[in-house]
Amino acid sequence: MIFVTSPPACGKTKLSKKLATAIKHIVYLDKDTLIPLSKQIFAVAGQPYNRSSEFFEKEIRDYEYDVILDLAFEALKYEDLVMVNAPFTQEIRDNEYIANLRTKLKDYNAKLSVIWIVTDPEVCHQRMIDRASDRDTWKLAHWDEYLSSVNFNIPENLRDPEDEYALLLYHNSTDEMAAEDFAKLLDIFEE
C-alpha cells in the first residue's frame, strides 16, 4: 500500500496520477473523491462548508479516512499495488496508528510505503491561489494561522531500518527536483 501524502497543495494529486499512469497493475484511490459526499453532510447539517472547521474535524474527517482505507484494503484483495492519495496529516505522525496499519497489512501479505512530498510552503501557497478551489478558501483567507497549524517537516518516525522503502521523499518545489525524484520512484515501483 502506497500513501502519497503531504500538506495540501504540495502536489499529491499530480504525482499520484502520474505514477498511477506509469505503473502497471495499480489501483489508485484519491480521498478527494469523497468531497461531494462531505459537502452534502455540511449542507444537511446546516453548516458552512469549511474543511478547516471544528465540525469537519469532529463529524467528517476521520470517516473519510476510514472509508478510503476500507476501499484500499478491499483493493489489495485484487491487486498487488494500491495507492492512496490523501494528506494523512495526523495519522502519519501517530506511531500507534502506523504500527496498527502495518500489522493489518501483514494479514494481506503487504507493507506500507509512504511517499512524503517535500515542498516549500510558499510554493504551496501559490498553488492554492492558482487552483482556486473552495476547499482552500479559509486557508487562503487565514494563511498565517493555517500555516502555523501545518507540519511540513518530514515524518521521520515512518523510517524503518528493515525497509528502505517505508519512507520515500519526493521533492516538488521545482520542476527539476520533481522530475529527478519521479524517475527514482518509478524505478522503485516498477521492480
Rosetta constraint file for C-alpha pairs under 8 A:
AtomPair CA 1 CA 72 HARMONIC 7.75 0.50
AtomPair CA 1 CA 76 HARMONIC 7.87 0.50
AtomPair CA 1 CA 81 HARMONIC 5.98 0.50
AtomPair CA 1 CA 82 HARMONIC 4.95 0.50
AtomPair CA 1 CA 83 HARMONIC 5.93 0.50
AtomPair CA 1 CA 84 HARMONIC 7.57 0.50
AtomPair CA 1 CA 105 HARMONIC 8.00 0.50
AtomPair CA 1 CA 110 HARMONIC 6.86 0.50
AtomPair CA 1 CA 111 HARMONIC 6.11 0.50
AtomPair CA 1 CA 112 HARMONIC 4.99 0.50
AtomPair CA 1 CA 113 HARMONIC 6.21 0.50
AtomPair CA 2 CA 81 HARMONIC 7.34 0.50
AtomPair CA 2 CA 82 HARMONIC 6.05 0.50
AtomPair CA 2 CA 83 HARMONIC 4.56 0.50
AtomPair CA 2 CA 84 HARMONIC 6.15 0.50
AtomPair CA 2 CA 112 HARMONIC 5.98 0.50
AtomPair CA 2 CA 113 HARMONIC 4.81 0.50
AtomPair CA 2 CA 114 HARMONIC 5.65 0.50
AtomPair CA 2 CA 115 HARMONIC 7.19 0.50
AtomPair CA 3 CA 83 HARMONIC 5.86 0.50
AtomPair CA 3 CA 84 HARMONIC 4.92 0.50
AtomPair CA 3 CA 85 HARMONIC 6.10 0.50
AtomPair CA 3 CA 86 HARMONIC 7.20 0.50
AtomPair CA 3 CA 112 HARMONIC 7.53 0.50
AtomPair CA 3 CA 113 HARMONIC 6.35 0.50
AtomPair CA 3 CA 114 HARMONIC 4.69 0.50
AtomPair CA 3 CA 115 HARMONIC 6.01 0.50
AtomPair CA 4 CA 12 HARMONIC 6.04 0.50
AtomPair CA 4 CA 16 HARMONIC 6.65 0.50
AtomPair CA 4 CA 83 HARMONIC 7.18 0.50
AtomPair CA 4 CA 84 HARMONIC 6.16 0.50
AtomPair CA 4 CA 85 HARMONIC 4.94 0.50
AtomPair CA 4 CA 86 HARMONIC 6.43 0.50
AtomPair CA 4 CA 87 HARMONIC 7.59 0.50
AtomPair CA 4 CA 114 HARMONIC 6.06 0.50
AtomPair CA 4 CA 115 HARMONIC 4.81 0.50
AtomPair CA 4 CA 116 HARMONIC 6.30 0.50
AtomPair CA 4 CA 117 HARMONIC 7.50 0.50
AtomPair CA 5 CA 12 HARMONIC 6.25 0.50
AtomPair CA 5 CA 85 HARMONIC 6.42 0.50
AtomPair CA 5 CA 86 HARMONIC 5.56 0.50
AtomPair CA 5 CA 87 HARMONIC 4.69 0.50
AtomPair CA 5 CA 88 HARMONIC 6.31 0.50
AtomPair CA 5 CA 89 HARMONIC 7.73 0.50
AtomPair CA 5 CA 114 HARMONIC 7.10 0.50
AtomPair CA 5 CA 115 HARMONIC 6.14 0.50
AtomPair CA 5 CA 116 HARMONIC 5.22 0.50
AtomPair CA 5 CA 117 HARMONIC 6.37 0.50
AtomPair CA 6 CA 10 HARMONIC 6.37 0.50
AtomPair CA 6 CA 12 HARMONIC 6.96 0.50
AtomPair CA 6 CA 86 HARMONIC 7.74 0.50
AtomPair CA 6 CA 87 HARMONIC 5.13 0.50
AtomPair CA 6 CA 88 HARMONIC 7.42 0.50
AtomPair CA 6 CA 89 HARMONIC 6.88 0.50
AtomPair CA 6 CA 116 HARMONIC 5.67 0.50
AtomPair CA 6 CA 117 HARMONIC 5.38 0.50
AtomPair CA 6 CA 118 HARMONIC 7.42 0.50
AtomPair CA 6 CA 152 HARMONIC 7.40 0.50
AtomPair CA 7 CA 87 HARMONIC 5.72 0.50
AtomPair CA 7 CA 89 HARMONIC 6.65 0.50
AtomPair CA 7 CA 150 HARMONIC 6.91 0.50
AtomPair CA 7 CA 151 HARMONIC 7.37 0.50
AtomPair CA 7 CA 152 HARMONIC 6.65 0.50
AtomPair CA 8 CA 12 HARMONIC 7.89 0.50
AtomPair CA 8 CA 87 HARMONIC 6.70 0.50
AtomPair CA 8 CA 124 HARMONIC 7.33 0.50
AtomPair CA 9 CA 124 HARMONIC 4.95 0.50
AtomPair CA 9 CA 125 HARMONIC 7.46 0.50
AtomPair CA 9 CA 127 HARMONIC 5.96 0.50
AtomPair CA 9 CA 128 HARMONIC 6.02 0.50
AtomPair CA 10 CA 117 HARMONIC 6.38 0.50
AtomPair CA 10 CA 118 HARMONIC 7.26 0.50
AtomPair CA 10 CA 119 HARMONIC 5.57 0.50
AtomPair CA 10 CA 123 HARMONIC 7.71 0.50
AtomPair CA 10 CA 124 HARMONIC 5.47 0.50
AtomPair CA 10 CA 127 HARMONIC 7.94 0.50
AtomPair CA 10 CA 172 HARMONIC 7.11 0.50
AtomPair CA 11 CA 15 HARMONIC 6.13 0.50
AtomPair CA 11 CA 117 HARMONIC 7.17 0.50
AtomPair CA 11 CA 172 HARMONIC 7.10 0.50
AtomPair CA 12 CA 16 HARMONIC 5.87 0.50
AtomPair CA 12 CA 85 HARMONIC 6.32 0.50
AtomPair CA 12 CA 86 HARMONIC 7.45 0.50
AtomPair CA 12 CA 117 HARMONIC 7.09 0.50
AtomPair CA 13 CA 17 HARMONIC 5.97 0.50
AtomPair CA 13 CA 30 HARMONIC 7.78 0.50
AtomPair CA 13 CA 85 HARMONIC 6.54 0.50
AtomPair CA 14 CA 18 HARMONIC 6.13 0.50
AtomPair CA 15 CA 19 HARMONIC 6.06 0.50
AtomPair CA 15 CA 182 HARMONIC 7.93 0.50
AtomPair CA 16 CA 20 HARMONIC 5.93 0.50
AtomPair CA 16 CA 28 HARMONIC 7.76 0.50
AtomPair CA 16 CA 83 HARMONIC 7.56 0.50
AtomPair CA 16 CA 85 HARMONIC 6.42 0.50
AtomPair CA 17 CA 21 HARMONIC 6.00 0.50
AtomPair CA 17 CA 28 HARMONIC 7.79 0.50
AtomPair CA 18 CA 22 HARMONIC 6.27 0.50
AtomPair CA 19 CA 23 HARMONIC 5.94 0.50
AtomPair CA 19 CA 186 HARMONIC 7.00 0.50
AtomPair CA 20 CA 24 HARMONIC 7.69 0.50
AtomPair CA 20 CA 26 HARMONIC 6.43 0.50
AtomPair CA 20 CA 27 HARMONIC 7.54 0.50
AtomPair CA 20 CA 28 HARMONIC 6.28 0.50
AtomPair CA 20 CA 83 HARMONIC 7.70 0.50
AtomPair CA 22 CA 186 HARMONIC 7.58 0.50
AtomPair CA 23 CA 186 HARMONIC 7.32 0.50
AtomPair CA 23 CA 189 HARMONIC 7.09 0.50
AtomPair CA 23 CA 190 HARMONIC 6.32 0.50
AtomPair CA 24 CA 190 HARMONIC 7.70 0.50
AtomPair CA 25 CA 79 HARMONIC 6.76 0.50
AtomPair CA 25 CA 80 HARMONIC 7.36 0.50
AtomPair CA 25 CA 81 HARMONIC 6.86 0.50
AtomPair CA 26 CA 79 HARMONIC 6.59 0.50
AtomPair CA 26 CA 80 HARMONIC 7.03 0.50
AtomPair CA 26 CA 81 HARMONIC 4.82 0.50
AtomPair CA 26 CA 82 HARMONIC 5.59 0.50
AtomPair CA 26 CA 83 HARMONIC 7.11 0.50
AtomPair CA 27 CA 75 HARMONIC 6.90 0.50
AtomPair CA 27 CA 79 HARMONIC 6.96 0.50
AtomPair CA 27 CA 81 HARMONIC 6.35 0.50
AtomPair CA 27 CA 82 HARMONIC 4.67 0.50
AtomPair CA 27 CA 83 HARMONIC 6.08 0.50
AtomPair CA 28 CA 82 HARMONIC 6.06 0.50
AtomPair CA 28 CA 83 HARMONIC 4.91 0.50
AtomPair CA 28 CA 84 HARMONIC 6.26 0.50
AtomPair CA 28 CA 85 HARMONIC 7.77 0.50
AtomPair CA 29 CA 68 HARMONIC 7.29 0.50
AtomPair CA 29 CA 72 HARMONIC 7.26 0.50
AtomPair CA 29 CA 82 HARMONIC 7.60 0.50
AtomPair CA 29 CA 83 HARMONIC 6.05 0.50
AtomPair CA 29 CA 84 HARMONIC 4.86 0.50
AtomPair CA 29 CA 85 HARMONIC 6.18 0.50
AtomPair CA 30 CA 68 HARMONIC 7.74 0.50
AtomPair CA 30 CA 84 HARMONIC 5.83 0.50
AtomPair CA 30 CA 85 HARMONIC 4.70 0.50
AtomPair CA 30 CA 86 HARMONIC 6.44 0.50
AtomPair CA 31 CA 35 HARMONIC 7.67 0.50
AtomPair CA 31 CA 64 HARMONIC 7.06 0.50
AtomPair CA 31 CA 65 HARMONIC 7.43 0.50
AtomPair CA 31 CA 68 HARMONIC 6.14 0.50
AtomPair CA 31 CA 84 HARMONIC 7.36 0.50
AtomPair CA 31 CA 85 HARMONIC 6.20 0.50
AtomPair CA 31 CA 86 HARMONIC 5.45 0.50
AtomPair CA 32 CA 86 HARMONIC 7.55 0.50
AtomPair CA 34 CA 38 HARMONIC 6.37 0.50
AtomPair CA 34 CA 64 HARMONIC 6.81 0.50
AtomPair CA 35 CA 39 HARMONIC 6.05 0.50
AtomPair CA 36 CA 40 HARMONIC 6.37 0.50
AtomPair CA 37 CA 41 HARMONIC 6.46 0.50
AtomPair CA 38 CA 42 HARMONIC 6.39 0.50
AtomPair CA 38 CA 60 HARMONIC 6.75 0.50
AtomPair CA 39 CA 43 HARMONIC 6.27 0.50
AtomPair CA 39 CA 49 HARMONIC 6.59 0.50
AtomPair CA 40 CA 44 HARMONIC 6.03 0.50
AtomPair CA 41 CA 45 HARMONIC 6.00 0.50
AtomPair CA 41 CA 60 HARMONIC 7.91 0.50
AtomPair CA 42 CA 46 HARMONIC 6.11 0.50
AtomPair CA 42 CA 47 HARMONIC 4.97 0.50
AtomPair CA 42 CA 48 HARMONIC 6.45 0.50
AtomPair CA 42 CA 49 HARMONIC 5.90 0.50
AtomPair CA 43 CA 47 HARMONIC 6.05 0.50
AtomPair CA 43 CA 48 HARMONIC 7.37 0.50
AtomPair CA 43 CA 49 HARMONIC 7.62 0.50
AtomPair CA 47 CA 55 HARMONIC 7.78 0.50
AtomPair CA 50 CA 56 HARMONIC 7.07 0.50
AtomPair CA 50 CA 135 HARMONIC 6.92 0.50
AtomPair CA 50 CA 138 HARMONIC 6.87 0.50
AtomPair CA 51 CA 56 HARMONIC 5.57 0.50
AtomPair CA 51 CA 57 HARMONIC 7.74 0.50
AtomPair CA 51 CA 135 HARMONIC 6.31 0.50
AtomPair CA 52 CA 56 HARMONIC 6.64 0.50
AtomPair CA 52 CA 57 HARMONIC 7.32 0.50
AtomPair CA 52 CA 138 HARMONIC 7.09 0.50
AtomPair CA 52 CA 139 HARMONIC 7.61 0.50
AtomPair CA 53 CA 57 HARMONIC 6.40 0.50
AtomPair CA 54 CA 58 HARMONIC 6.04 0.50
AtomPair CA 55 CA 59 HARMONIC 5.69 0.50
AtomPair CA 55 CA 60 HARMONIC 7.46 0.50
AtomPair CA 56 CA 60 HARMONIC 4.99 0.50
AtomPair CA 56 CA 61 HARMONIC 5.77 0.50
AtomPair CA 57 CA 61 HARMONIC 5.16 0.50
AtomPair CA 57 CA 62 HARMONIC 7.36 0.50
AtomPair CA 58 CA 62 HARMONIC 7.79 0.50
AtomPair CA 59 CA 63 HARMONIC 7.70 0.50
AtomPair CA 60 CA 64 HARMONIC 6.34 0.50
AtomPair CA 61 CA 65 HARMONIC 6.71 0.50
AtomPair CA 62 CA 66 HARMONIC 6.17 0.50
AtomPair CA 63 CA 67 HARMONIC 6.11 0.50
AtomPair CA 64 CA 68 HARMONIC 6.24 0.50
AtomPair CA 65 CA 69 HARMONIC 6.09 0.50
AtomPair CA 65 CA 88 HARMONIC 7.96 0.50
AtomPair CA 66 CA 70 HARMONIC 6.10 0.50
AtomPair CA 67 CA 71 HARMONIC 6.23 0.50
AtomPair CA 68 CA 72 HARMONIC 6.18 0.50
AtomPair CA 68 CA 84 HARMONIC 7.66 0.50
AtomPair CA 69 CA 73 HARMONIC 6.11 0.50
AtomPair CA 70 CA 74 HARMONIC 6.15 0.50
AtomPair CA 71 CA 75 HARMONIC 6.14 0.50
AtomPair CA 72 CA 76 HARMONIC 6.33 0.50
AtomPair CA 72 CA 82 HARMONIC 6.34 0.50
AtomPair CA 72 CA 83 HARMONIC 7.74 0.50
AtomPair CA 72 CA 84 HARMONIC 7.20 0.50
AtomPair CA 73 CA 77 HARMONIC 7.01 0.50
AtomPair CA 74 CA 78 HARMONIC 7.62 0.50
AtomPair CA 75 CA 79 HARMONIC 6.16 0.50
AtomPair CA 75 CA 82 HARMONIC 6.78 0.50
AtomPair CA 76 CA 80 HARMONIC 6.04 0.50
AtomPair CA 76 CA 81 HARMONIC 6.98 0.50
AtomPair CA 76 CA 82 HARMONIC 6.45 0.50
AtomPair CA 76 CA 108 HARMONIC 7.18 0.50
AtomPair CA 77 CA 108 HARMONIC 7.55 0.50
AtomPair CA 88 CA 92 HARMONIC 5.83 0.50
AtomPair CA 89 CA 93 HARMONIC 7.31 0.50
AtomPair CA 89 CA 151 HARMONIC 7.83 0.50
AtomPair CA 90 CA 94 HARMONIC 6.59 0.50
AtomPair CA 91 CA 97 HARMONIC 6.25 0.50
AtomPair CA 91 CA 98 HARMONIC 7.16 0.50
AtomPair CA 92 CA 97 HARMONIC 7.62 0.50
AtomPair CA 92 CA 98 HARMONIC 6.56 0.50
AtomPair CA 92 CA 155 HARMONIC 6.94 0.50
AtomPair CA 92 CA 158 HARMONIC 7.27 0.50
AtomPair CA 93 CA 98 HARMONIC 7.98 0.50
AtomPair CA 93 CA 155 HARMONIC 6.22 0.50
AtomPair CA 93 CA 157 HARMONIC 6.75 0.50
AtomPair CA 93 CA 158 HARMONIC 7.75 0.50
AtomPair CA 94 CA 98 HARMONIC 6.33 0.50
AtomPair CA 95 CA 99 HARMONIC 6.02 0.50
AtomPair CA 95 CA 157 HARMONIC 7.09 0.50
AtomPair CA 95 CA 158 HARMONIC 8.00 0.50
AtomPair CA 96 CA 100 HARMONIC 6.11 0.50
AtomPair CA 97 CA 101 HARMONIC 6.15 0.50
AtomPair CA 98 CA 102 HARMONIC 6.09 0.50
AtomPair CA 98 CA 158 HARMONIC 7.83 0.50
AtomPair CA 99 CA 103 HARMONIC 6.17 0.50
AtomPair CA 100 CA 104 HARMONIC 6.19 0.50
AtomPair CA 101 CA 105 HARMONIC 6.13 0.50
AtomPair CA 101 CA 112 HARMONIC 7.98 0.50
AtomPair CA 102 CA 106 HARMONIC 6.41 0.50
AtomPair CA 102 CA 111 HARMONIC 6.23 0.50
AtomPair CA 102 CA 112 HARMONIC 6.33 0.50
AtomPair CA 103 CA 107 HARMONIC 7.08 0.50
AtomPair CA 104 CA 108 HARMONIC 7.17 0.50
AtomPair CA 105 CA 109 HARMONIC 6.35 0.50
AtomPair CA 105 CA 110 HARMONIC 5.02 0.50
AtomPair CA 105 CA 111 HARMONIC 5.55 0.50
AtomPair CA 105 CA 112 HARMONIC 7.31 0.50
AtomPair CA 106 CA 110 HARMONIC 5.40 0.50
AtomPair CA 106 CA 111 HARMONIC 6.49 0.50
AtomPair CA 112 CA 166 HARMONIC 6.18 0.50
AtomPair CA 113 CA 165 HARMONIC 5.74 0.50
AtomPair CA 113 CA 166 HARMONIC 4.41 0.50
AtomPair CA 113 CA 167 HARMONIC 5.95 0.50
AtomPair CA 113 CA 168 HARMONIC 7.32 0.50
AtomPair CA 114 CA 158 HARMONIC 7.79 0.50
AtomPair CA 114 CA 165 HARMONIC 7.72 0.50
AtomPair CA 114 CA 166 HARMONIC 5.92 0.50
AtomPair CA 114 CA 167 HARMONIC 4.92 0.50
AtomPair CA 114 CA 168 HARMONIC 6.05 0.50
AtomPair CA 115 CA 167 HARMONIC 6.01 0.50
AtomPair CA 115 CA 168 HARMONIC 4.67 0.50
AtomPair CA 115 CA 169 HARMONIC 5.64 0.50
AtomPair CA 115 CA 170 HARMONIC 6.68 0.50
AtomPair CA 116 CA 154 HARMONIC 6.98 0.50
AtomPair CA 116 CA 155 HARMONIC 7.85 0.50
AtomPair CA 116 CA 167 HARMONIC 7.10 0.50
AtomPair CA 116 CA 168 HARMONIC 6.18 0.50
AtomPair CA 116 CA 169 HARMONIC 5.06 0.50
AtomPair CA 116 CA 170 HARMONIC 6.16 0.50
AtomPair CA 117 CA 169 HARMONIC 6.00 0.50
AtomPair CA 117 CA 170 HARMONIC 4.78 0.50
AtomPair CA 117 CA 171 HARMONIC 5.89 0.50
AtomPair CA 117 CA 172 HARMONIC 6.53 0.50
AtomPair CA 118 CA 152 HARMONIC 7.47 0.50
AtomPair CA 118 CA 154 HARMONIC 7.35 0.50
AtomPair CA 118 CA 169 HARMONIC 6.75 0.50
AtomPair CA 118 CA 170 HARMONIC 5.92 0.50
AtomPair CA 118 CA 171 HARMONIC 4.69 0.50
AtomPair CA 118 CA 172 HARMONIC 5.93 0.50
AtomPair CA 118 CA 173 HARMONIC 7.34 0.50
AtomPair CA 119 CA 123 HARMONIC 6.80 0.50
AtomPair CA 119 CA 124 HARMONIC 7.00 0.50
AtomPair CA 119 CA 152 HARMONIC 7.83 0.50
AtomPair CA 119 CA 171 HARMONIC 6.23 0.50
AtomPair CA 119 CA 172 HARMONIC 5.19 0.50
AtomPair CA 119 CA 173 HARMONIC 4.85 0.50
AtomPair CA 120 CA 124 HARMONIC 6.60 0.50
AtomPair CA 120 CA 173 HARMONIC 5.83 0.50
AtomPair CA 121 CA 125 HARMONIC 6.21 0.50
AtomPair CA 121 CA 147 HARMONIC 7.92 0.50
AtomPair CA 121 CA 152 HARMONIC 7.54 0.50
AtomPair CA 122 CA 126 HARMONIC 6.32 0.50
AtomPair CA 123 CA 127 HARMONIC 6.25 0.50
AtomPair CA 123 CA 173 HARMONIC 6.42 0.50
AtomPair CA 124 CA 128 HARMONIC 6.18 0.50
AtomPair CA 125 CA 129 HARMONIC 6.40 0.50
AtomPair CA 125 CA 140 HARMONIC 7.63 0.50
AtomPair CA 126 CA 130 HARMONIC 6.12 0.50
AtomPair CA 127 CA 131 HARMONIC 6.03 0.50
AtomPair CA 128 CA 132 HARMONIC 6.17 0.50
AtomPair CA 128 CA 133 HARMONIC 7.26 0.50
AtomPair CA 128 CA 136 HARMONIC 6.55 0.50
AtomPair CA 128 CA 140 HARMONIC 7.47 0.50
AtomPair CA 129 CA 140 HARMONIC 7.48 0.50
AtomPair CA 132 CA 136 HARMONIC 7.32 0.50
AtomPair CA 133 CA 137 HARMONIC 7.05 0.50
AtomPair CA 136 CA 140 HARMONIC 6.02 0.50
AtomPair CA 137 CA 141 HARMONIC 6.19 0.50
AtomPair CA 138 CA 142 HARMONIC 6.02 0.50
AtomPair CA 139 CA 143 HARMONIC 5.34 0.50
AtomPair CA 139 CA 146 HARMONIC 5.62 0.50
AtomPair CA 142 CA 146 HARMONIC 5.97 0.50
AtomPair CA 143 CA 147 HARMONIC 5.86 0.50
AtomPair CA 144 CA 148 HARMONIC 6.18 0.50
AtomPair CA 145 CA 149 HARMONIC 6.64 0.50
AtomPair CA 146 CA 150 HARMONIC 6.63 0.50
AtomPair CA 156 CA 167 HARMONIC 7.95 0.50
AtomPair CA 158 CA 166 HARMONIC 6.51 0.50
AtomPair CA 158 CA 167 HARMONIC 5.91 0.50
AtomPair CA 159 CA 163 HARMONIC 7.78 0.50
AtomPair CA 159 CA 164 HARMONIC 7.71 0.50
AtomPair CA 159 CA 166 HARMONIC 5.76 0.50
AtomPair CA 159 CA 167 HARMONIC 5.48 0.50
AtomPair CA 160 CA 164 HARMONIC 6.77 0.50
AtomPair CA 160 CA 166 HARMONIC 5.91 0.50
AtomPair CA 160 CA 167 HARMONIC 7.72 0.50
AtomPair CA 168 CA 185 HARMONIC 7.99 0.50
AtomPair CA 169 CA 181 HARMONIC 7.69 0.50
AtomPair CA 170 CA 178 HARMONIC 6.65 0.50
AtomPair CA 170 CA 181 HARMONIC 5.47 0.50
AtomPair CA 170 CA 182 HARMONIC 7.12 0.50
AtomPair CA 171 CA 177 HARMONIC 5.63 0.50
AtomPair CA 171 CA 178 HARMONIC 5.59 0.50
AtomPair CA 171 CA 181 HARMONIC 6.58 0.50
AtomPair CA 172 CA 177 HARMONIC 5.99 0.50
AtomPair CA 172 CA 178 HARMONIC 4.79 0.50
AtomPair CA 173 CA 177 HARMONIC 7.00 0.50
AtomPair CA 173 CA 178 HARMONIC 7.40 0.50
AtomPair CA 174 CA 178 HARMONIC 6.29 0.50
AtomPair CA 175 CA 179 HARMONIC 6.09 0.50
AtomPair CA 176 CA 180 HARMONIC 6.33 0.50
AtomPair CA 177 CA 181 HARMONIC 6.26 0.50
AtomPair CA 178 CA 182 HARMONIC 5.89 0.50
AtomPair CA 179 CA 183 HARMONIC 6.36 0.50
AtomPair CA 180 CA 184 HARMONIC 6.71 0.50
AtomPair CA 181 CA 185 HARMONIC 6.24 0.50
AtomPair CA 182 CA 186 HARMONIC 6.09 0.50
AtomPair CA 183 CA 187 HARMONIC 6.33 0.50
AtomPair CA 184 CA 188 HARMONIC 6.45 0.50
AtomPair CA 185 CA 189 HARMONIC 6.31 0.50
AtomPair CA 186 CA 190 HARMONIC 5.91 0.50
AtomPair CA 187 CA 191 HARMONIC 6.45 0.50
